[in-house]
Structures are given as structure tokens and as C-alpha cells.
Amino acid sequence: MRVLIITAGSRGDVEPFVALARRATASGHTVRVAAPDRSGVDATGVDLQSLGVDFTAVIESQGVSPLAAMRNLREVVRPVMRGVIVNAAHMAREFRPEVIVWHPKVLSAPLIADALGVPHVLVETVPAMTPTRAFPAAGTVTRSLGPLNPLTYRAAAAAGAMFRGEVDEAAEVMGVRRPRHSSAPAATLLPISPAILPRPSDWAESVVLTGPWRGPVSESATPDPAVDAFVRGGPFAYAGFGSMAAGDPAARGRALVEAARACGLRLLVTTGLGGVAVPDELRGDDVLVTRSVDHAAVLPRAATTVHHGGIGTVQAAVAAGTVSVVVPFIADQPFWGAMLHRRGLGPAPIPQHRLSAERLAAAITAATGYGAAVRAARDRMALEDGTGTALQAIEQLGDLSEARPR
């Protein structure tokens, strides 16, 4: 089966799709991944093609502020989204896939699939598009609105309406006119563990909570000697905010160091794309600062993990059996911080604008009380094969297609 996978965003939006591509390729399928440049993801052995956009550059230039994004909609955001929406059509015309697997930012994917007469599979990296009464759409509110929860899922459709012109352009590439309504996904996959997000009973059977998409652990990877020595040197807390370049990174770095020292822990800090900066005067033998780390190698040894609450880091922490202290910034991050706390998997999140050494030290201390629950969730996740479950759902679409009368 010829599978075209199209994704958009930063590293967390690319890495799961590359893992799926590797698994599908190993199973004998012809797979191409269309993705942004400079995601930082190792795509060795994967047919990875550029969409001609760079989300990392956007983050580096304007941070992650929603207000900045709105101010720069015309000059920055719209050109990037145009590249995703229109170049996806060019990629599909060239590759001629039998199924399209797409990230929610690829707003032209349903139209492209309909123009080619092939099924398409929506990948909800966070639960924000398939309505349910169980919880509000991630990225809207964190408290349940009960019977009104389904209304919050209209936000995704409203955001998509901002780029109708770009979708029209993609339709021209495909030689069709944009229909009033495109076809619904043949399947919707969520690469999220049921140990973290229980599956709502009102989802259709075509909506599959697969578990996280992960590739095989590389035994040949060479660990950074300084990081390896640090994590083996005794109890430590890990902290990193990824691409959350907003607010005052140095103030966050100070709060992290002071809180860790107050709790008697050493501190491993990753600066990411500017989410944290540790002032020189606070550094010492008990603080190691690096740009990034291999979560699978570091988090299982961490006493606790302080992070922004992106679903990739959330699942990596739970899979490692370490308790998360979530400091959410934007989008779905408050949702995951609240979800972990609600399910007894971590202390209450600390909004980034309220972060202080005192609040963080109290949360790190409280985290010890959630260890048993997180380790139980870790054991459940160890039994999941999210990548395999996702591939099986996609392969079933190919089987159905072959069974149709021609």
C-alpha cells in the first residue's frame, strides 16, 4: 500500500509520524513522509520530503505567544500555513498515495484525498477535533462543562476557516473546486495512552486510542558522557520546557535551581528552543545545563520531571515511571496538566506565569505521593503497541478498498 503521511509543527508533531512511517515501511508498505524542515527528528531510513516550511524558525523569531501569532498572522503564520496546505497537494499529486494520514494542521488533506479518490486518516495528536461529552477539547478550557463539552470542539473548525484561501489554492493544484464539505476521515487515530486519557464511551468505533507511537529503542546510540555521568551520580530532578520561548527564561531557570536545591536534589536542565536559561551565577556541580536529552535514557532515573505538559513529554514521563510537575504555557498543555492531576498521576499544575521557587519546591515535594500510581500507569503503557495498533487500522482501510467492487 502506498501511504502518504503529512505532518506539520515542531519536533513533537513530527516524531510520532516518523515512528509510524518506519513501522509501515518495515511491514512492506511504500511510505513517504511530508514534514517541515529542521524538526530535529532522526528520520534515518524514512522517505522524508520537505514541505518547504520551518516551524522552528517561527518559534525562534516570535516565541509561542498566541498574541504574537495573531499580530504576525499575515507576515509569518499565513505563509507557513500556506506552505503546508498547498505543498501537501503538490506532494500528493506526485506520490499518488492509496491512503493519506494527516496532522490536523494539514487543512487540505481531506480535499486532496477526495480529489484522488482515496481514504484519509486524521491523527489527533491531542483530543481537539472529535467531540465527546467526557471532557472539553484540549486547548479550550480545563474544567468539564458537562453536556456543553461538545461545543468546545467547534474551535478547531473556526481556526480552519481562517485559511480558506489557502485551501482553495490547494484545490486548484488538485484540479478541483473546494467542496462545501469534504469527506469524513475513514479513521481517526489518537497516539495517546488509555493509561493517561480514558477512551470516551461516545466515540465512534472508527476513533481509535492507539497508545503512543514509538520506534524501537536504539541500542547503538551513544549517550552524552556528561549527561550520562550526571544521571548516574545520584538523585536529580529533570526540567525542560522545549520550545516554550516565552516570558522570562532566566527567571524560570532561577526558580528551577532554587527549588531543586531546597528539595535536596541535583538538577538537569534542557534549554530547548529557549524555554529555560540558567544564569551563570547559579550554576555549580549540582546543576547540568544542556540543549536536549534522550528522554528514554534520562527520565527513568529522574526523581521528578518538570516540564510544559506537551503530550509527548507527558507520555515519555509516565512511560518512564517518573512523576510530572507540569508548568503549562499554551494550547493543550493546561489540559494535560489538569488531566494528570485529575487521574492521580501528578500534583496540580503550576501555570507558567505563577511559577516560583516556593510553589515549585512544594510541588516537587508533593510529587512523591504520586509515585505508585505513575508506576502502575507505566506498567500498563509497557503492554501497549501504539504504532502497531495504528498501522493495523490503516491496513484495514487498504483491505476494505481492495474488497470494493470495481
N, C-alpha and C positions, 0 to 999 in steps of 0.2 A: 504494500500500500504506500502511496506517495503522500506524505504528511508534511504540511507546511505549518510551522509554529511561528507565530508573530507575537512579540512582546515589546514592551516599552516601559522605561523608567530607569531606576538605578540598579545597583547590584542585586538587591532583594527581589526585584521584578524580573531578573534575567536568570539567576542561578537555578531556580526550580525548573524552568523550561529547558535549560541545557541538560539537567539531570534526566528529564523525560526524553529528550532527544537521544541521549546516549543509550538509554534503555531500549527505545524503539529501534534504533539502528542496530543494536546488538541482537534484536529479535528478527532482523531481516527486512525491516522496512526502509524505504528511501525517505530520508528526513532532511529537511532544510529548516534552519532557524534564522528568522529575520529579527535583528535586535539592534539597539543603539550602540554607538561606539563607546569605548573606554568604560565599560561596566565593571571591569576588574575581575570578571569571571573567567576561570580557566575553561576554554572550550576545545581543548585538545581532542581530536578525533570526531569533532562535530562539524557538519557543513554549516558554518555560521556566516551569514551575509549581513552587511551593514544596511541599516535603514537611512543612513546619512544624517543622523541626528546625534546629539551629545547631551544627555540629561545631566551628566556630571558637570559639564561646563556651566549649565544653567544654575546648578546648586552652588558652584564655586563663585559665580558672579552675583547672585542675588539671595543666596541662602534658601531657607524653606518657608519664609513668611508668606501666608496667603495674601496679605495686603500688597506685598511686593509683587507677587504674581499678577494680581489684578492691575497694578499700576503699569506693569510691563507686559500686559497681555498682547498688545499689538506688536511690540518690538522683539519680544523674547519668546513668550509662551506660544503664540499662534504659529510662528514659523516652525517651531519644534513639532507641534501637533500636526501641522500640515505635512511635514516630512514623514511622520508616522502613518497618517491616514492615506496620503497619496502614494507614497513609495511602497506601502503594503500592496496596493493594487498592481503596480508595476511588477513587484516580486511574484505575485500570484499568476499574472499573465505569462510570465516567463517559465515558471516552475510547473504549472498545470497540476496542482495537487488533487488528490481524491478526497481529502478532508483538510479542513483548516482549524487549527487550535489557536485561540487568541486571548490576549490580555484585554481587560476592559477599556484600556486607553486606545485600542485599535478600533475606533468607532466605525470604520468602513468594512470591517471583517464580514458582518452578515450580508451586506450588499455584494461584496466580492464573491462570497460563497454562492449566493443566489445566481449571480451572473454566470458562474462556472457550472452551476447545477450540482454542487457537492454539499454534503452536510458540514456544519460548523459546530465547534465545541467551545463554549465560553469557560474560561478559567477565572473564577473569582478568587483572587489571591487573598481577599478579605470579603466577608459576607456583607455586600452592599448593594446587590442588584436583584437577588431572588427574595421576594417578600416573605415574611413569616410573622406570626403573632408572638413568637417566642422571645424576640429581642429586637431592638431598633437597628437600623442599618448602621454598620460601622462607619464612623466619621460624622455622625449626626449628633445624637445625644447618648449619654452613657446609662441613664436610668430608663427602665422599661416604661413604656406608655400604655401597656396592656393592649386592648383592642385597637389602639391607634398606631401601634408599631408598624403595620404595613405601609402607612402613609409616608414614613420616613424614607422608604425606598424610592420615592419619586425624585429624590435629589439627584441620583445618578442620571436619570433621563433629562433633567433640567440642565445639568452640566454638559451633556452631549449635544444639546440643542445649540450651544454656543459655536459649534464648529460645522454647521450645516453646509456652509460654502465649501469647506474642505472636502466634506463627504460628496458633494456634488461633483467636485473635481475628480475624485476617485471614480465616481460613476462614469464620467467621460472617458477615463482611462480604460474602463471595462467595456465601453461601448453601449452603455445602458443609461436610462434615466433613473434618478433616485426614486424608489417607490415610496409611497406614503408609509408603508410598513414592510420591513424585511422579515424573513422567516425567523422563527424562534430557534434557539440552539437545539440541536439534536440531543445534546447532553450538556450539563453544567457540572464542572468539577471544581471542588474546593480542596486545595492541597493543605488541609488543616486536620490536626488530630482530634478525634472524638474525645480524647482524654482532656482536651482543653475546651473544646466547643461541642456540647452535646448536639446531636442532629435533631432539628425540629421535626415534629410529627406531621406538620402540614406542608412539608416539601414534597414535590412530586418524585416518583421513582427515578426520573432522569437526572435528578440532582444528587450528586454523589460526594460525600465527605470522605475523601480518599485516605487522609493522613498525609504528612509532609512528603514532598518529592526530594529524595536524596540520592546522590550517586554513591558508589562503593567507596569506602574509606581507603585512601591511598596509603599503602604501606611503604612506598618509596619516597614519600615527601620528607624533605629534610627540615626538621624544626629549627627555628631561630635559636642559636645557642644561648643568647642572653635570656630570651623568654623561657626556654626550657629549664635553664638553671633557676630562674626566679620561681616558677610554679612548683618546682621540686624542693624549694627552700623553706617550706612551712606554710601555715595558714595565710591566705590572702583573699582580698576582695577584687573582683574584676569590674571595671567600669568602662563603658563606651557608649557614645551617642550617635555613632555612624555619621550620616550626612546631615545631622541636625545643626547646621551652622546658623544659629540664631541667638539673639540676646548677647550675653557676656560669657564667652567660653572660659575666660580666666577666672571669673567668679565661680563658675561651676567646678573648675579644677581645684580651686581653693577649698570649696565645700567638700569635695570628694576626699581630698587628702586629710583635712581636719577630722572628718567623720570616721575615716578608716583608722586613724591614729587613736581617736577617742575610744574605738572599739577594740584596740589592740591588734589590728590587722595590718599587714602589708598591703600595698595597692598596686595593681597592674592596670594601667590606663591606655586605651587606644584613642588617638586623636581623630581618626577617620577623616572626613572632609571638613573638619573644623568644629566639630561638636564640643570638644574639650581642649583647653590649653592649661598646662600646669606651669605656673610661674617658677622661674629658676630657684628662687629662694626657698621654695617648698620642697624641692627635690632632695632625695637622700637615698641611702641604701635600701630603705623600706618602700621606695616608690620607683617603679619602672614605667617609662613612657615610650610607647611605640605607635606606629601608624595603624597597624591592623594585626590580628592574630587569627589562627585557625581555631574557631570555636570548639571543634570536636576535640582538639588536643588540650585546650586550656580550661574550658568550663567544668568538666568533670572534677577538676582539682580545686575549683574555687569555693570558698566558704559561702559566698553570696555573689550575685551578679546584678550590677546596677546598670540599667540601660533605658532606652527611649520607648520601648514597647512595640517596636515593629514586629510583625508576626514571625519573621524569620528568626530574630533573636529570641523571641518568646519561646518558640518551639525548640530552638537549639539549647536554651537553658533548661527547659523541662526535660528534654531528652537526655541531658547530662546529669539530671538529678540535683541541680542547684537552684535555690530559691531566688526568684527575681524581685528586685526592688525597682519598680517601673517609675520613670520620670518622663511622662508623656509630653510631647510638644504639639503635634498637629494630627489631623486626619484620623486614622483608625487607632492611633496609639492610646488615647484615653479609653477606648472601647476594650482593648486587650488588658490594660491595667485594671480596669473595673472587673472584667471577666475573671482574671486570675484571683482577685480578692474575693469575688462572689463565690467562686468554687473552692475556696480554702487553699489556694495554691500560692498565696503570697500576701504580704501586707498591703494596706491601702496605698494606691499610687500617690506620688507627690508631683503635682503639676510643676513644670519647669520654672515658672515664674515664682513659685513658692519654695524652691529648693534652698535649703540652708544646711549648714553642718549639723545643727542640732536636730532638725527633722530627719535628716539622712541617717545620723547615728542611731536615732530611736528606731527607724525602720530596719536598719541592719540588725539591731538587737532583736527586734520582733521577728525577723525572718527565721530565726532558729526554730520557732514554734510551728513552721510550715514544712519542715524538712521531710517528715514521714509521708505527708500527702503528696509532695512532689516526687519522692522516690517511688511511690505507688504508681503515679502517673507515668513516670519514666519507664517502669516495667511494662505498662500497657503499651506505650509507644514502641517499645523494643519488639513487640509482636506484629507491628504494622508494616506493610509493604505498600506505602502510598504510591510510589512510582509504578509498581506493578499493577495496582488496582486501577490507576488512571489509564495505563496502556491497555488493559483489558477492556475498559469501557470504550476506548477509541476503536479497538479492533472489532468490537461487536458492531460498530457502525459500518465498518467495511463488510462484515458478513451479511448485514441486512441489505446493503447496497447490491451485493452480488446475487442475493436471493430475489431481488425485484425482477418482474418480467420486463424484457427489453423489447 
